[in-house]
Amino acid sequence: MKYMSHNDIRNTWFRFFKEKGHKLFESAPLVPINDDSLLWVNAGVTPLKKYFDGSEVPESRRLMSIQKCIRTNDIENVGVTKRHQTFFEMMGNFSVGDYFKNEAIAFAFELLTSPEYFDIDKNLIYVTIYSNDDEARKRWIEVGLDESHIVPLAGNFWEIGEGPCGPDSEIFFDRGIAFDKDGDALAKFRKDEDQERYVEIWNNVFSQFNSKEGVSREDYQELPSKNIDTGAGLERWCCIFQNVDSNFETDLFTPIIKHIEELAKTKYTGQKEYKVIADHIRAITFALADGACFENVGRGYVLRRLLRRSVRFGKHLGFTEPFMYKIVSDVVDVMKEAYPYLVEKRAEVETTVLEEEKLFLKTLESGERRLKELVKESTDGYISGEEAFKLYDTYGFPFELTEEYLEELGYKVSKEEFDKYMAAQKELAKKNAKNKTQMASQKKVLLDFKDDSQFVYGLYRQKANVIAIFSKDEIVDNIDHDCYIAVNRTCFYAEQGGQVSDTGMIVSPAFKARVLEVFKGPNGQHIHKVKLLDGTISIGDECELVIDKDRRKKIEANHSSVHILQYSLQQVVSDSIHQAGSYVDDEKLRFDFTYSGKMTDEKLLEVEKFANDMISENLIVSTEIMPIDKAKQLGAMALFNEKYGDTVRVVKIGKSIELCGGTHASNTSDIKNLAIYSCESKGSNIYRIEAATSDKIENILYNIIKPYNDEIIKLLMKARGILEEAKSEGIKLEFNVDVDNEKPTSYKDIIYNKNQLQYVQQEVKELEKKFFELKEKQTLNNLDEYLENVKDYNGTKGLIMEVHDKDVNLLKSIADNIVNQTGECFVFFANIKENGSINFLARSTNRINAGLIVKDAAVSSEGNGGGSPTFAQGGGKNTEALEKIYAHIEKVLNNE
């Protein structure tokens, strides 16, 4: 068996399946777009879900791919076993309703054994099949596999939740007696037990049934469209064809490990540390290049954990300074032939990794300081597992480091308790890290419906004929209630590409129906959901389709604005910005984009101005159908994760050129103007801008600005109250604040109102401060009314006084001034507020304990309070208790 590099294996895989009529499905980004159910693309079939559940029919029903994947649910096994990786590539061939089991098995056997391709001795191939799958068993024998090499297993059935499922056949490679020292590998293999000799290299899933909860497997209904889904781990194939013991010894890893050796100045002899670092840097490099970023939640947290784990293992190798960023280049060099985009992303990834390493090294220092504090606080030589987990969770301080540090000091920590907290965290992570993805059930009626139906751009009315009526998963000839219909030609746009569907009417002499929504069937026809208002719909009815024209016009303006917004961002902020999703309806538009920098208000104002300048140029919006190669030559922008056919629709607005199937304004003058009203980070270097156009701007901006204006009004009312109170007390104050109430038209109005609120808040705060200062000065200049009430209680000076609605800070100043002027004295105020509550305040420079007096007074009036012997504050609710409180204080002053 000849040696093959990883690129040899890739090329041979693609060559074989291309010869068998398969179309290449490019590897999707690791960060799922428009799929919140997953943190990462974690299986070859994941990007193909829409084809397998029947929601879309692919351009070719035969597909092949090598998909980048990340799985971190068993991260602890990386470097321990020979074949665990967090980042891996899954080779696959897929049939969506085309060939099935017989062809799939024949393809697999030919690819593996033919001298034209991988040239494996058929005697080294073993397979497992589902125990009831006689068809697969028979087919393996027919293609030339020895019957003794076929092992039936009850577990060979792919199923997760409701939806497509079926038996599978796993293919194994016999590595020989060198991996079977005890001679029992075959017996273990037949029992589905772990052993090292027979290694799984490929799984073929025969998706032919529709699983249903509560239905036994034997009674599952067959799928209307049977599918083939296969997966073969590239790393394992490299291990086989390069005749090495472990994936880490293949050409995917050895250049990376060699560089780590050079940096660490320590020879690699199979140490776990090298494997972990080499594996994790592959995952980190690809994830960052595909748009992820380091964060404290979600996929960003996973990335952060991978890097910190690597740095910790790096410490074992003697690294004390950042080093991970230095081996990013090795990943790029190894993988650039298969993924050329890594070359242009290299510098950005290196910088991001370096900054994260620096951050973690600082965090590690903080963790060590906290650990030292815990040791000092411990009185029994023990640190709890909870504290160890907090060190890990807060500072990224690994348990192993905690344990090692404590052992040196003779302290202990509970691993069992730490593991409980860790298990709880892992359970949470597992919910977001499923290895398999449930697919929706297929709709047979739509999959079987293949009649031609044409969508016509640029029309708002269209004559047509009803060609299908769908009701309760079947096609009927006529109907007298709400249903779904298809027509031979339609001007109604179906929801796709982030644009909502049209609404409107379908009328004929026989019926009248309201179109509520339109979706694209798996075979491309536009399916209209209708509410029947009158009559009966029948197959063949001639009818007229009438779109809600005003609504469509607004949608068109907003869709064209999305294109203008992207171009504006690229010109003003960064040419590296690319779309990551969008949504347009008749009210607003939303644009998600990738950007590693920070979006500021200043940048958004520039972008908004640039966009409006484009709109004001009255540019013609043109569309043209052309070959995709020509579109690429023109520089047309495309969605990173979107798959396009050989012919595409190109939309041009000035210098903005994009691939797009949506509807658009005919001229930018139809848009009138655009206003951004929101920009937020969605994490993983993705931002979301929301905007409105034309007559929707004022209302949306007003609703955003209204809370700021409401708060400003409250502040102005507060200022008026202060001014009126000051006037009543003969204090002169000025308050000059201008508030702009013009109609909002732009993002600058949102910024202005935010700033205006801050300005008014500051001005009112200054007004309060000025009023207090002047009131305090006025009061302290006239202390006679307070000094007159100071009495002598058997040689102890004291003031017990009831006041109303006084400022507490002012009472503090009064109390300080009284004791300063009278020498040793005790001052007590009961300040009754307008709502009936009481503030107690005491100041003492003699033998009386202010804290005890206030505490007693507060408790007596159903409140609480206290303080020091010289100053105390409290509160109460019961004013009827005041006379007793005053009497008690007099007794204390009299020393009774």
Salt bridges, closest charged atoms under 4 A:
GLU19 OE2 - ARG15 NH1 3.97
ASP35 OD2 - LYS49 NZ 2.91
ASP74 OD2 - HIS84 NE2 2.86
GLU76 OE2 - ARG305 NH2 3.07
GLU76 OE2 - LYS426 NZ 3.11
GLU89 OE1 - ARG10 NH1 2.41
ASP98 OD2 - ARG62 NE 2.33
GLU110 OE1 - LYS20 NZ 3.12
ASP133 OD1 - LYS101 NZ 2.88
GLU135 OE1 - LYS101 NZ 3.59
GLU142 OE1 - ARG139 NH1 3.04
GLU147 OE2 - ARG137 NH2 2.09
GLU159 OE1 - ARG217 NH2 2.96
ASP174 OD1 - ARG197 NE 2.68
ASP180 OD2 - ARG197 NH1 3.18
ASP184 OD2 - LYS188 NZ 3.65
GLU196 OE1 - LYS82 NZ 3.86
GLU196 OE1 - ARG83 NH2 3.38
GLU196 OE1 - ARG175 NH1 3.57
GLU222 OE1 - LYS226 NZ 2.68
GLU235 OE2 - ARG282 NH2 3.16
ASP245 OD1 - LYS82 NZ 3.00
ASP245 OD1 - ARG175 NH2 3.32
GLU273 OE2 - HIS316 ND1 3.21
ASP279 OD2 - HIS280 ND1 2.83
ASP290 OD2 - LYS68 NZ 2.85
ASP330 OD2 - HIS259 ND1 2.53
ASP333 OD1 - LYS336 NZ 3.88
GLU350 OE2 - ARG346 NE 3.07
GLU355 OE2 - LYS358 NZ 3.77
GLU356 OE2 - ARG304 NE 2.64
GLU373 OE1 - ARG370 NH1 3.16
GLU377 OE2 - ARG370 NH1 3.64
GLU386 OE2 - LYS390 NZ 3.81
GLU387 OE1 - ARG370 NH2 3.87
GLU400 OE1 - ARG312 NH2 3.39
ASP419 OD1 - LYS415 NZ 2.83
ASP448 OD2 - LYS444 NZ 2.57
ASP473 OD1 - LYS443 NZ 3.52
ASP480 OD1 - HIS481 ND1 3.14
ASP482 OD2 - LYS531 NZ 3.94
ASP502 OD2 - ARG552 NH2 2.75
GLU517 OE2 - LYS529 NZ 3.95
GLU544 OE2 - ARG461 NE 3.09
ASP548 OD2 - ARG514 NH2 2.60
GLU556 OE2 - ARG552 NH1 3.17
ASP585 OD2 - LYS588 NZ 3.16
ASP586 OD1 - ARG551 NE 3.99
GLU587 OE2 - LYS696 NZ 3.23
ASP592 OD1 - ARG688 NE 2.74
ASP613 OD2 - LYS609 NZ 2.97
GLU624 OE2 - LYS630 NZ 3.74
GLU658 OE2 - HIS563 ND1 3.73
GLU680 OE2 - LYS682 NZ 3.81
GLU698 OE1 - LYS743 NZ 3.92
ASP710 OD2 - LYS706 NZ 2.88
GLU725 OE2 - LYS775 NZ 3.18
GLU729 OE2 - LYS775 NZ 3.60
GLU768 OE2 - LYS718 NZ 3.09
GLU802 OE2 - HIS804 NE2 3.63
ASP816 OD1 - ARG843 NE 2.70
ASP856 OD2 - HIS888 NE2 3.43
